[in-house]
């Protein structure tokens, strides 16, 4: 079976991610895409490079001046970290993953209920206890045949009860019902284990670096 094209998978990922986060449409660049995010805390924008080269990354590192701009580089941390100076902080790595979507009918464990809805192209799944407390949640951005699960979380006191899997399978099934046939995401190291157990395949690592505000590295 032919390995999926990384650039195409990344394009699929950002198309659904932009919907999920309500960002501007990704803008084509010679090296990948730029996305205006405009989050009040944490991310003004990002540059996504599916096949980063040292020359491209160094040029971006020298020309970008806006704090909380992120670089999403589909390569190993150890490869790209030497290409940028100390103003750029390395964040936790990610993993580009995909899965064919199929109809699923996951059932909530005893004592929990799950609710789903869609608004503005965003699917949401909410798991609550019998008395209405939040137990787990997640969402997925829909972009035609692609669904991008995002912000999957489980409350600490409800972990290790299969609720993360319940959220994922619920979103995957709801996305399939709406015409999506491929799921794509970038998972954290912790999430990768869950998604692998659910049949997701890992295709590439992703290094994340953010331009910190001036003074972050100053010493007293």
C-alpha positions as CSV (number, residue, x, y, z in Angstrom):
1,X,0.0,0.0,0.0
2,X,1.4,3.4,-1.0
3,X,2.4,5.7,1.8
4,X,0.2,8.9,1.7
5,X,1.9,12.1,0.5
6,X,2.9,14.1,3.5
7,X,2.2,17.5,1.9
8,X,-1.3,16.4,1.0
9,X,-1.9,15.1,4.5
10,X,-0.7,18.3,6.0
11,X,-3.0,20.3,3.6
12,X,-5.9,18.2,4.8
13,X,-5.0,18.7,8.4
14,X,-4.8,22.5,8.2
15,X,-8.0,22.7,6.2
16,X,-10.0,21.1,9.0
17,X,-7.9,22.7,11.8
18,X,-8.7,26.2,10.4
19,X,-12.4,25.4,10.7
20,X,-12.1,24.0,14.2
21,X,-10.2,27.0,15.5
22,X,-12.1,29.7,13.5
23,X,-8.9,31.0,11.9
24,X,-8.4,32.6,8.5
25,X,-8.1,30.4,5.5
26,X,-4.6,29.0,5.0
27,X,-2.6,31.0,2.5
28,X,-0.3,29.2,0.0
29,X,3.4,29.8,0.3
30,X,6.3,28.4,-1.7
31,X,7.3,26.3,1.4
32,X,3.8,25.5,2.7
33,X,1.1,27.7,4.2
34,X,0.6,30.7,6.5
35,X,-2.5,31.0,8.8
36,X,-3.7,34.1,10.6
37,X,-5.1,32.8,14.0
38,X,-5.4,35.9,16.1
39,X,-5.9,34.1,19.4
40,X,-5.8,36.8,22.2
41,X,-3.4,34.5,24.1
42,X,-0.9,32.1,22.7
43,X,-1.0,32.4,18.9
44,X,-1.2,35.3,16.5
45,X,-0.4,33.1,13.5
46,X,1.5,30.1,12.3
47,X,3.6,29.0,9.3
48,X,3.3,25.3,8.4
49,X,6.1,23.6,6.4
50,X,5.4,20.0,5.4
51,X,8.9,19.5,4.0
52,X,11.1,22.1,5.8
53,X,14.6,22.9,4.6
54,X,17.3,24.7,6.6
55,X,17.3,27.7,4.3
56,X,13.6,28.2,4.5
57,X,13.4,27.8,8.2
58,X,16.4,30.1,8.9
59,X,14.8,32.8,6.6
60,X,11.5,32.6,8.5
61,X,13.3,32.7,11.8
62,X,15.1,35.9,10.8
63,X,12.1,37.7,9.2
64,X,9.3,36.8,11.6
65,X,9.0,39.5,14.4
66,X,5.5,39.0,15.9
67,X,5.6,37.3,19.3
68,X,3.4,34.1,19.6
69,X,4.0,33.3,15.9
70,X,4.4,29.5,15.6
71,X,6.4,27.4,13.2
72,X,5.0,23.9,12.5
73,X,7.7,21.9,10.9
74,X,7.2,18.3,9.9
75,X,10.6,17.0,10.9
76,X,12.3,15.8,14.1
77,X,13.0,18.3,16.9
78,X,16.7,17.5,16.8
79,X,16.8,18.3,13.1
80,X,15.3,21.7,13.1
81,X,16.2,23.1,16.5
82,X,19.8,24.1,15.4
83,X,18.3,26.1,12.5
84,X,16.7,28.7,14.8
85,X,18.2,31.0,17.5
86,X,17.3,31.1,21.2
87,X,14.3,33.5,20.6
88,X,12.4,30.5,19.3
89,X,11.2,28.1,22.1
90,X,10.7,24.5,21.3
91,X,7.4,23.1,22.4
92,X,6.2,19.5,22.8
93,X,6.5,17.4,19.6
94,X,3.4,16.2,17.6
95,X,2.7,13.4,15.2
96,X,0.8,13.5,11.9
97,X,-1.8,10.7,11.9
98,X,-4.7,9.6,9.7
99,X,-7.4,7.0,9.6
100,X,-10.2,5.9,7.2
101,X,-13.5,6.9,8.7
102,X,-16.2,4.2,9.1
103,X,-19.6,4.1,10.7
104,X,-19.3,3.4,14.4
105,X,-21.8,3.2,17.2
106,X,-19.9,3.7,20.4
107,X,-21.8,3.3,23.6
108,X,-21.1,5.4,26.7
109,X,-20.0,3.5,29.8
110,X,-22.5,3.1,32.6
111,X,-22.9,6.4,34.5
112,X,-22.1,8.6,31.5
113,X,-24.0,10.2,28.6
114,X,-22.7,11.6,25.3
115,X,-24.2,14.5,23.3
116,X,-23.1,15.5,19.8
117,X,-24.0,18.6,17.7
118,X,-22.7,20.5,14.7
119,X,-22.5,24.3,14.2
120,X,-20.5,26.2,11.6
121,X,-18.7,23.1,10.3
122,X,-17.6,22.1,13.8
123,X,-18.7,18.8,15.3
124,X,-18.7,18.6,19.1
125,X,-18.9,15.7,21.5
126,X,-19.6,16.2,25.2
127,X,-19.5,13.4,27.8
128,X,-21.1,14.1,31.1
129,X,-21.8,12.2,34.3
130,X,-25.3,11.4,35.5
131,X,-25.4,14.6,37.5
132,X,-24.2,16.7,34.5
133,X,-20.6,17.2,35.3
134,X,-18.1,17.5,32.4
135,X,-16.2,14.2,32.0
136,X,-14.7,14.5,28.5
137,X,-15.1,16.6,25.3
138,X,-13.7,17.1,21.9
139,X,-14.5,18.6,18.5
140,X,-13.7,18.1,14.8
141,X,-13.4,20.6,12.0
142,X,-15.1,19.4,8.8
143,X,-13.6,20.2,5.4
144,X,-15.4,18.3,2.7
145,X,-14.2,14.7,2.8
146,X,-11.8,15.4,5.7
147,X,-12.5,15.6,9.5
148,X,-9.9,16.9,11.9
149,X,-10.4,15.9,15.5
150,X,-9.1,18.7,17.9
151,X,-8.9,19.6,21.5
152,X,-9.8,16.1,22.9
153,X,-9.7,16.3,26.7
154,X,-10.8,14.1,29.6
155,X,-11.2,15.5,33.1
156,X,-8.5,14.1,35.4
157,X,-10.9,12.4,37.7
158,X,-12.5,10.5,34.8
159,X,-9.4,9.3,33.0
160,X,-8.6,5.6,32.2
161,X,-12.3,4.8,31.7
162,X,-12.4,4.8,27.9
163,X,-13.9,8.3,27.6
164,X,-11.2,9.6,25.3
165,X,-11.9,6.7,22.9
166,X,-15.6,7.3,23.2
167,X,-15.2,11.0,22.2
168,X,-12.9,10.0,19.2
169,X,-15.2,7.3,18.0
170,X,-18.3,9.5,18.4
171,X,-16.7,12.3,16.4
172,X,-15.4,9.8,13.7
173,X,-18.9,8.3,13.3
174,X,-20.6,11.7,13.2
175,X,-18.1,12.9,10.6
176,X,-18.7,9.9,8.4
177,X,-22.4,10.5,8.5
178,X,-21.7,14.0,7.1
179,X,-19.7,12.7,4.2
180,X,-16.1,12.8,5.6
181,X,-14.1,9.7,4.7
182,X,-10.6,10.5,6.1
183,X,-9.6,11.6,9.6
184,X,-6.3,13.6,10.0
185,X,-4.8,15.1,13.1
186,X,-1.6,16.0,14.8
187,X,-1.5,14.2,18.1
188,X,0.5,14.9,21.3
189,X,2.9,12.1,22.5
190,X,0.2,11.1,25.0
191,X,-2.6,11.2,22.4
192,X,-0.6,9.2,19.9
193,X,-1.0,6.1,22.0
194,X,-4.7,6.4,22.2
195,X,-5.1,7.1,18.5
196,X,-2.9,4.3,17.5
197,X,-5.0,1.9,19.6
198,X,-8.0,3.2,17.7
199,X,-6.4,2.4,14.3
200,X,-4.8,5.7,13.4
201,X,-1.5,5.5,11.5
202,X,1.5,7.8,12.2
203,X,3.1,9.3,9.1
204,X,5.5,12.0,10.3
205,X,6.8,13.9,13.4
206,X,6.1,17.6,13.8
207,X,8.3,20.1,15.6
208,X,6.6,23.1,17.1
209,X,8.5,26.4,17.8
210,X,7.1,29.7,19.0
211,X,8.6,33.1,18.9
212,X,8.6,34.3,22.5
213,X,8.0,37.9,23.5
214,X,11.2,40.1,24.1
215,X,12.7,39.7,27.5
216,X,11.7,36.1,28.0
217,X,15.4,35.0,28.1
218,X,16.7,38.1,29.9
219,X,18.4,37.4,33.2
220,X,18.4,39.5,36.4
